[in-house]
Amino acid sequence: MDALGNYYGNELGSDLVNRYKYLGSSVTFMVRVKRISDEETLKMTKIDVPGFSVVEIPEFNSIKDLIFNRKRILQIIDGAIQNHNLLIARLPSFVGRQAIDVANKYSKAVLVEAVGCPWDALSHHSISGKLLAPWAYFQMRRYIAKAPFVIYVTQKFLQHRYPNNQRNLGISDVIIRQSDDDVPGLRYRRIMKRVESGELLKLATIAGLDASFKGQDIVIKALAGLKKDGFSAKYYLVGRGNGFTLKRLAKVYNIENDVVFMGELPHHTVFSFLDDIDVYIQPSKQEGLPRALVEAMSRGCTCLGTRAGGIPELLDDDMLFDPDTISDLQQKLKGMNVKTLIDEAQRNISFAQSFHPDVLNKRRNEFYKEFLFSNGLLTKQE
């Protein structure tokens, strides 16, 4: 939130508000809020949708926060649930789980969205995270299993790990905006231009710079080894955070001039950035269904990724690599010839069409209708 009380977001932004407004005339986000500077607002998207409001949740990043703020958090959740007709709970989330319990107490309609895997997130975190991972895993399984309506962002991965035998739908929450660009033509010209000019291969990852499970360190180590063998590339890192650990790692491996830290980009500039990238890499150790990877595919980038989360649902097996085996990624990068780049561009552009908003919205809205009708919030005739 800025100094004037305006709210900004990327994942929780206007697109999501408009999607949820299919379910009602107003949408309230119950979230923690961070105050941002005028400079930071330039890199984010203002949420400017009629009927949108926010209920702020106090911090609970530490055990101390949870002890002192828990009662207040529960009071806020209770009050918000009473003032609304239905709840959409995005899990995994502490607030989401508490909100489900309160909604059930008041017999409110509940729709759960499974957007990530707590086991993967915590088991690749700190020691305390590893200790919490089994508990979070079973909590997620319990809440998903009991939910009458569930939307998964994957087609297989989350469904297998957190099953639901009631009403559920596998549909991505990624939105690929319509474009009048000749994407295949732009991509082909980009490939040919690089070949003719002898320009270094451009690689990129879009992810938080301070989250170790995002795996950018794997790419840095792979490039360091390749450089010794005479293979060079430029690696562009886009995302929020200072990236101190990654910058230090690049310096230790003596490739700091080959790694470019872009910081966070305003979302409306991401497509033009991707149009100038040859290979997009998703080196994550845990994921749901990564939005940035789908966006890179839609712009014809050749894409590499790990087998984490829903990534294998997006990429062919020969474009996947083992994050624990640096040589695996190195072999993939060595194979980036012109034919591979052209073939993968065609494949990815075509595949990304399944994420067109018209396609996704039709399926999702039919599920929403069933949810509303089942809870007495919609008549059959509507």
Disulfide bonds with the S-S distance in Angstrom:
none
